[in-house]
Amino acid sequence: MMVREATRHQPWYDTKGTASTMSTLPASLPGGTWTLGDMTVTRFGFGAMQLAGPGVMGPPADHDGALAVLREAVELGITHIDTADAYGPHTTNQLIREALHPYPDPLHIVTKVGATRDEQGGWPPARRPDQLRRAVRENLENLGTDTLDLVNLRLGDAQGPVPGSLAEAFETLLELQRQGVIRHLGVSNATPEQVAEARTLAPIVSVQNMYNLAHRHDDELIDELAEAGIAYVPFFPLGGFTPLQSSALTAVAARLEATPMAVALAWLLRRSPNILLIPGTSSVAHLRQNITGAALTLSDDDLTELDKIDR
């Protein structure tokens, strides 16, 4: 097993963008930073899921392009990459390792365990102790590190959170944390009750759930976590919109001369200081567009109009 090595002097990390390539980007990443336990990360992160092939299965069509996106993300200052060894499976972690290892000191990689892949591309749960230990081992091996910065326990299923105790699965990860192979813990796709249960078992530093302008069921949870200093990481910033909701968002975006994704990302950053973004893409140009979009300034009138989107 390879040990995580720290360096700030790899050529791809130190390369400076020219004025012509960097001029459209904000001077710094939108949202500033947040502290996950003892780790400081940019609130604007990068989600690696889209680097795998269609349906998050197999290798990407453009291998070199996937490496370029990862390297560009770090060059632009992103220090928070979200992944899972189930993506591919193994694909995104192997790409991250190829592109970025040995990892620079500021970079923190967040992964998930608790689900695997089947031949049909489904996401069957894998939360037995033996399955979780194997998943952690595979994350370590494919990322080329001896410690995982943050592991989120994925709960529920592809349709969303499912009520039930997480104790057995979470205690398995706690055991691995005590062994030193996991630095911090979080939960994903979880109900508020499961978040509360996890917090009774051990400190957590993040919750990763579906949340956006049209799906705000976690409003109360976000505020509670903000008071406790725990990050909330929404996935699918444009996921689950009805045609009517999409039309309303598009109308606001058109008035602001922005894209719907830009408005959605900017709104999430404005919603609460503990919200971290992990938009994914397989395109360097799209990565830059997401950063620029998230820096969009929303007025109080804009927020009032967005709050009228049916949810």
Sequence and secondary structure as in RCSB ss.txt:
>XXXX:A:sequence
MMVREATRHQPWYDTKGTASTMSTLPASLPGGTWTLGDMTVTRFGFGAMQLAGPGVMGPPADHDGALAVLREAVE
LGITHIDTADAYGPHTTNQLIREALHPYPDPLHIVTKVGATRDEQGGWPPARRPDQLRRAVRENLENLGTDTLDL
VNLRLGDAQGPVPGSLAEAFETLLELQRQGVIRHLGVSNATPEQVAEARTLAPIVSVQNMYNLAHRHDDELIDEL
AEAGIAYVPFFPLGGFTPLQSSALTAVAARLEATPMAVALAWLLRRSPNILLIPGTSSVAHLRQNITGAALTLSD
DDLTELDKIDR
>XXXX:A:secstr
       S  HHHH    HHHHTTS SS TT EEEETTEEEESB EE GGGSSGGGBS  S HHHHHHHHHHHHH
TT  EEE  TTTBTTHHHHHHHHHH S  TT EEEEEESB   TTS   B  SHHHHHHHHHHHHHHHT SSEEE
EEEE SBTTB   S  HHHHHHHHHHHHTTSEEEEEEES  HHHHHHHHHHS   EEEEE BTTB TTHHHHHHH
HHHT EEEEE TTTT  HHHHHHHHHHHHHTTS HHHHHHHHHHHH TTB B  B S HHHHHHHHHHHT    H
HHHHHHTTS  
